[in-house]
Amino acid sequence: MSWKTLDDMDLRGKRVLVRVDINVPVENGRVTDDTRIQRIVPTVHDILAKGGKPLLLAHFGRPKGKRVQDLSLLVVKPALEAALARKVVLAETLEAAETGTEEIAAADVVLLENIRFHPGETANDPEFAQRLAGLGDVYCNDAFSAAHRAHASTEGLARLLPACAGRLMQAELSALEAALAKPERPVGAVVGGAKVSTKIELLENLVNRLDLLVIGGGMANTFLAAMGAQLGKSLSEPDFFDTAKDIMAQADKAGCRVLLPVDGLVAREFAAGADHEVVQLGPDTVLDDDQMVLDAGPDTVELVQNAFAGLKTLIWNGPMGAFEIAPFDTATVAAAQAAARLTRDGALISVAGGGDTVAALNQAGAADDFTYISTAGGAFLEWMEGKTLPGVAALGG
């Protein structure tokens, strides 16, 4: 990839338009998780250190091109100031940013009000992008999580100003390139979650790039049922049985080993501490009509752990079972801890992201030991699906 970074840019005396993702959870007017805010701090500090003035462009919620007071970025300003350890001035309108009030002119860091208050943002309107470009001298994209959107602040601006990746974007792209574009082999992936239907393109792309694919969660039921298993009231998608068979055939042709659960935790109700039993799983499995598979079993966990030990690179997307409720988090926790241990020992490069993945790895106490965890959801998945991300392509990647 040929994208530039902050190291390639002369920022002294320059106004730097920085696309960031600070779309954080808020309750009762307070930020409850500032992870995304913390992750942009290195970029902002580096711009300031190089003599530049950061003007942050960000969205918050989905105002659909209208000014919605409840979606003002004013609510995140205190957390942003705390993270940056400096005052941030909110430019409440685009006009205020253009004319430059005394407060804006004197500020070290300026935050432009919710960029999605403007219909030209999501439409990637050229005139709107040109207005934004007039606010700066350099464009820096530090929002990988929004890079799959061809919006004015993610794609349009990059074609109008000298452009580079911020530190978070740089870290995301480097990690993903290491995991999928140029991985140390053997390379494997865990793909879990409820439905095959939401991850068809991901699975089709991965089986042609991997040496090992571990399929978990509800989607594993669809693969097992496609092979003939009768899994009671387990979550599965009969409309995608042929798709599952096709993916297995593609994997076999590509030399990718697919590891499906060989046993599972089976219960008659989905509830914390529900009575359950371990049942062997395979094409001949027949469960009662009121039984359901809610997690992989101990034999599967052992197979997965042994398979991890033979890998050099691991990509993780999605849980291996209904991890939200014990004891059906057992397989996810055990497998995640095994990956974390191998990473900590220097034997494995581990990259994770998307959906419930971060929550599952945090629950397992494994997140801190993974090589890299992406906070991007859709962008992470689309990259793994092999799609071109407009916000990355516009940087020259």
ChimeraX attribute file (.defattr): number of C-alpha atoms within 10 A of each C-alpha:
attribute: neighborCount
match mode: 1-to-1
recipient: residues
	/A:1	12
	/A:2	8
	/A:3	16
	/A:4	18
	/A:5	17
	/A:6	18
	/A:7	14
	/A:8	11
	/A:9	15
	/A:10	13
	/A:11	21
	/A:12	13
	/A:13	12
	/A:14	16
	/A:15	19
	/A:16	25
	/A:17	29
	/A:18	30
	/A:19	27
	/A:20	29
	/A:21	23
	/A:22	23
	/A:23	17
	/A:24	17
	/A:25	16
	/A:26	13
	/A:27	9
	/A:28	7
	/A:29	11
	/A:30	14
	/A:31	18
	/A:32	12
	/A:33	13
	/A:34	17
	/A:35	13
	/A:36	19
	/A:37	21
	/A:38	15
	/A:39	20
	/A:40	24
	/A:41	16
	/A:42	14
	/A:43	22
	/A:44	23
	/A:45	15
	/A:46	17
	/A:47	24
	/A:48	18
	/A:49	12
	/A:50	16
	/A:51	14
	/A:52	22
	/A:53	25
	/A:54	28
	/A:55	29
	/A:56	25
	/A:57	24
	/A:58	22
	/A:59	24
	/A:60	21
	/A:61	15
	/A:62	12
	/A:63	19
	/A:64	13
	/A:65	16
	/A:66	12
	/A:67	16
	/A:68	14
	/A:69	11
	/A:70	12
	/A:71	17
	/A:72	19
	/A:73	23
	/A:74	20
	/A:75	17
	/A:76	20
	/A:77	19
	/A:78	15
	/A:79	18
	/A:80	23
	/A:81	15
	/A:82	13
	/A:83	16
	/A:84	18
	/A:85	11
	/A:86	12
	/A:87	15
	/A:88	20
	/A:89	20
	/A:90	22
	/A:91	23
	/A:92	15
	/A:93	13
	/A:94	17
	/A:95	11
	/A:96	13
	/A:97	21
	/A:98	15
	/A:99	11
	/A:100	14
	/A:101	13
	/A:102	8
	/A:103	12
	/A:104	20
	/A:105	14
	/A:106	11
	/A:107	18
	/A:108	16
	/A:109	23
	/A:110	22
	/A:111	24
	/A:112	22
	/A:113	24
	/A:114	29
	/A:115	26
	/A:116	25
	/A:117	22
	/A:118	17
	/A:119	17
	/A:120	18
	/A:121	23
	/A:122	18
	/A:123	14
	/A:124	19
	/A:125	14
	/A:126	16
	/A:127	12
	/A:128	19
	/A:129	23
	/A:130	16
	/A:131	14
	/A:132	22
	/A:133	22
	/A:134	16
	/A:135	17
	/A:136	20
	/A:137	18
	/A:138	23
	/A:139	27
	/A:140	32
	/A:141	33
	/A:142	29
	/A:143	31
	/A:144	30
	/A:145	20
	/A:146	27
	/A:147	28
	/A:148	24
	/A:149	19
	/A:150	19
	/A:151	22
	/A:152	27
	/A:153	33
	/A:154	33
	/A:155	24
	/A:156	24
	/A:157	31
	/A:158	25
	/A:159	17
	/A:160	17
	/A:161	18
	/A:162	16
	/A:163	26
	/A:164	26
	/A:165	28
	/A:166	28
	/A:167	23
	/A:168	21
	/A:169	24
	/A:170	19
	/A:171	16
	/A:172	23
	/A:173	20
	/A:174	14
	/A:175	21
	/A:176	20
	/A:177	14
	/A:178	16
	/A:179	25
	/A:180	21
	/A:181	14
	/A:182	9
	/A:183	19
	/A:184	15
	/A:185	14
	/A:186	14
	/A:187	24
	/A:188	30
	/A:189	26
	/A:190	22
	/A:191	24
	/A:192	24
	/A:193	23
	/A:194	22
	/A:195	18
	/A:196	26
	/A:197	14
	/A:198	11
	/A:199	18
	/A:200	16
	/A:201	17
	/A:202	18
	/A:203	22
	/A:204	19
	/A:205	18
	/A:206	23
	/A:207	25
	/A:208	16
	/A:209	18
	/A:210	24
	/A:211	19
	/A:212	24
	/A:213	24
	/A:214	21
	/A:215	25
	/A:216	28
	/A:217	28
	/A:218	24
	/A:219	27
	/A:220	29
	/A:221	29
	/A:222	29
	/A:223	29
	/A:224	24
	/A:225	22
	/A:226	21
	/A:227	16
	/A:228	15
	/A:229	18
	/A:230	20
	/A:231	23
	/A:232	17
	/A:233	14
	/A:234	21
	/A:235	18
	/A:236	22
	/A:237	19
	/A:238	14
	/A:239	11
	/A:240	18
	/A:241	19
	/A:242	14
	/A:243	18
	/A:244	26
	/A:245	16
	/A:246	13
	/A:247	22
	/A:248	19
	/A:249	14
	/A:250	17
	/A:251	24
	/A:252	14
	/A:253	11
	/A:254	14
	/A:255	15
	/A:256	21
	/A:257	16
	/A:258	18
	/A:259	17
	/A:260	22
	/A:261	26
	/A:262	18
	/A:263	20
	/A:264	25
	/A:265	23
	/A:266	25
	/A:267	22
	/A:268	19
	/A:269	14
	/A:270	17
	/A:271	13
	/A:272	11
	/A:273	12
	/A:274	15
	/A:275	13
	/A:276	19
	/A:277	13
	/A:278	16
	/A:279	18
	/A:280	18
	/A:281	24
	/A:282	18
	/A:283	14
	/A:284	13
	/A:285	16
	/A:286	16
	/A:287	18
	/A:288	11
	/A:289	12
	/A:290	12
	/A:291	17
	/A:292	22
	/A:293	31
	/A:294	27
	/A:295	30
	/A:296	30
	/A:297	24
	/A:298	18
	/A:299	16
	/A:300	22
	/A:301	23
	/A:302	15
	/A:303	16
	/A:304	21
	/A:305	18
	/A:306	13
	/A:307	15
	/A:308	25
	/A:309	13
	/A:310	15
	/A:311	22
	/A:312	20
	/A:313	24
	/A:314	28
	/A:315	22
	/A:316	23
	/A:317	25
	/A:318	25
	/A:319	31
	/A:320	33
	/A:321	30
	/A:322	24
	/A:323	24
	/A:324	15
	/A:325	15
	/A:326	14
	/A:327	19
	/A:328	28
	/A:329	21
	/A:330	22
	/A:331	28
	/A:332	27
	/A:333	23
	/A:334	18
	/A:335	25
	/A:336	26
	/A:337	20
	/A:338	20
	/A:339	27
	/A:340	24
	/A:341	16
	/A:342	20
	/A:343	20
	/A:344	16
	/A:345	10
	/A:346	11
	/A:347	16
	/A:348	23
	/A:349	24
	/A:350	27
	/A:351	23
	/A:352	26
	/A:353	23
	/A:354	21
	/A:355	17
	/A:356	16
	/A:357	25
	/A:358	23
	/A:359	17
	/A:360	24
	/A:361	26
	/A:362	13
	/A:363	16
	/A:364	19
	/A:365	14
	/A:366	21
	/A:367	22
	/A:368	12
	/A:369	19
	/A:370	23
	/A:371	18
	/A:372	20
	/A:373	21
	/A:374	20
	/A:375	21
	/A:376	22
	/A:377	18
	/A:378	18
	/A:379	24
	/A:380	25
	/A:381	19
	/A:382	18
	/A:383	18
	/A:384	20
	/A:385	17
	/A:386	15
	/A:387	14
	/A:388	14
	/A:389	20
	/A:390	18
	/A:391	29
	/A:392	26
	/A:393	16
	/A:394	20
	/A:395	24
	/A:396	14
	/A:397	15
